[in-house]
Amino acid sequence: MPYPAHLIHDDETVALDLNPHWWYFIEHIAVATGLVALLLFVSWLHSHDGILHSIGTGIWWVVPWMMLAWAGWIGIRFLKWRNTFFVVTDRRVIFRSGFISKKGVEIPLDRITNIDFSQGPIERVIGAGDLDIQSAGRDGSSHFEDVRHPDAVQQEIYLQMESREQNRSRRDAGDIASAINANSGQGAPSAPAVPAPDAAEQLRKLADLRDEGVITSEEFESKKAEILGRM
């Protein structure tokens, strides 16, 4: 089941859209294995005479109720799995979970400072693991469990961050060049202009502050427009 399209911006591109790995159901699989073993044991008891048969008959009536409870348990878990998404776009990382009560986390790529993943021996074999994303701001760290191929997800997030930074650098350079060209064709400015080298340096410093999480992307764009307007 894909992530709802109406929650993605029109100019936003989805790079990854994942539900949790099947390892998400490992507890339910373990309990199901135990129930099958219990069923076989009860059948063995029931095939004997005397007290073993009586014990088997007594337990036999309990097993269906246990299986019914397990079916309800895994049914609820399946609905949670179906409504749990880990999405990477060219702007942000999105986590959304729940079908009755819901919770969600959104981490802008601009605020991510570090990504770690961890896998146990079995998880390495089956391609599952956990992901920790460090970000600037109030939340600090976000932990995600049962991620499919967390090493590949880590690399994809880094690729999207790099691509976003390159696009932003090209856009900033284009804005500066456009402002310089526009001013070169005008007469004497009515107000003191900011020299192009100083403007470029100010923009670089603002970009550093944005990347460090000191200012938001909106604040950066506002200050950039102000600097370019004075050129």
Secondary structure, DSSP 8 states (H G I E B T S, - for coil): ----GGGS-TT--EEEEE---GGGGHHHHHHHHHHHHHHHHHHHHHTS-THHHHHHHHHHTTHHHHHHHHHHHHHHHHHHHHT-EEEEESSEEEEEE-SSS-EEEEEEGGGEEEEEEE--HHHHHHTEEEEEEEESSSS-EEEEEEEESHHHHHHHHHHHHHHHHHHHHHHHHHHHHHHHHHHHTS-S-SS----HHHHHHHHHHHHHHHHTTSS-HHHHHHHHHHHHHT-
